[in-house]
Amino acid sequence: MKLGIKNLNDFLSKYEKFIISTHESPDGDGLGAEIAFNELLHKLGKTAFILNSDPIPDKFHFIDVENEINIYKKDFNFPDDLREYAVFVLDTNNFDNIGAAYHYIKDKVKEVFVIDHHEGGKDRLEDCFIKAEASSACEIIYGILKYFKHEPSLKAAQALYAGILFDTGSFRYPKTSPETFKTIAELVKIGANPFNIYEKIYESNSLASFELRAKMLASMEIHFNRKLILMKLTPDMLKETGAPFTEGELNINLPLTIEGIVASVLVKQDINGPLKVSMRTKGDYDVVEFAMSRGGGGHKNAAGYKSTQSLEETCKEVLLEMSKFFN
């Protein structure tokens, strides 16, 4: 924490103008962290704006109550002085993971600073803010706000609560710690509403999303003596149902609700998007090293990567890797 704060202070002292971004296919953690961190930068007298490559998933629109999150398009109106800006990348430790916006701004901005909680960011420990033991990027951002003695507004508190709720799997994933609950208690004191936030994230699904879930469940394969379930999410499924890709991604957690299942694999592809693999496990089944070996990252029990192979070849590859846990 001390090194991360020192690095952050050094970075803030060098620049006055910032772009804030998170990973492509943004989730509640990345979005919530952006909203709260943008508030802090403005309180510190900095110039800042949020820029993401992909739209906000419908279930997370409530996080951006003041429409602060800009979505990159080819005709996006960047500031004339873009070359005076530095970039904060939240909830991913690779700059190029922010998506299409990366290709436009990568050679135009001054420097990049990462704030993240995923394994695989060791190369950035010395000059960024990597806290792999944290439950979420939002938990880290709240700690940063406390350091600068800034109490988040109700808007920011709701955003941070939503991010922590989502990234801890409703406070049940292994990185959920006493510090996580201390943070949550403070956010509730400010006014974050646990019931309303849970309802918006988990109980406001569209019928199209439910239809997509049915198709994904129909694709499931059971492997390794009923220990692992593999599912697929394809562009055809998205076209047939009209459901958003981000809604389908969340279904990776469904198999882990089944007694005896200790691993869930989702091979997924958005319309016109890259093929990706997401892995979730229980217990000591560590999937992050495999994800990192393929250019991805994540946590011990939740990791993923992009694949350059076909869907079928990718399924074979990931099953071969997962077989090491069960042989």
Secondary structure, DSSP 8 states (H G I E B T S, - for coil): -HHHHHHHHHHHHH-SEEEEEE-SS--HHHHHHHHHHHHHHHHTT-EEEEEESS---GGGGGG-TT--EEE--TT----TTGGGEEEEEES-S-GGGG-HHHHHHTTTSS-EEEEE--BT-GGGTTTSEE-TTSS-HHHHHHHHHHHTT----HHHHHHHHHHHHHHTTTTTSTT--HHHHHHHHHHHHHT--HHHHHHHHHS---HHHHHHHHHHHHT-EEETTTTEEEEEE-HHHHHHH---HHHHHGGGGGGGGSTT--EEEEEEE-TTS-EEEEEEE-TT---HHHHHHTT-EEETTEEEEEE-S-HHHHHHHHHHHHHHHH-
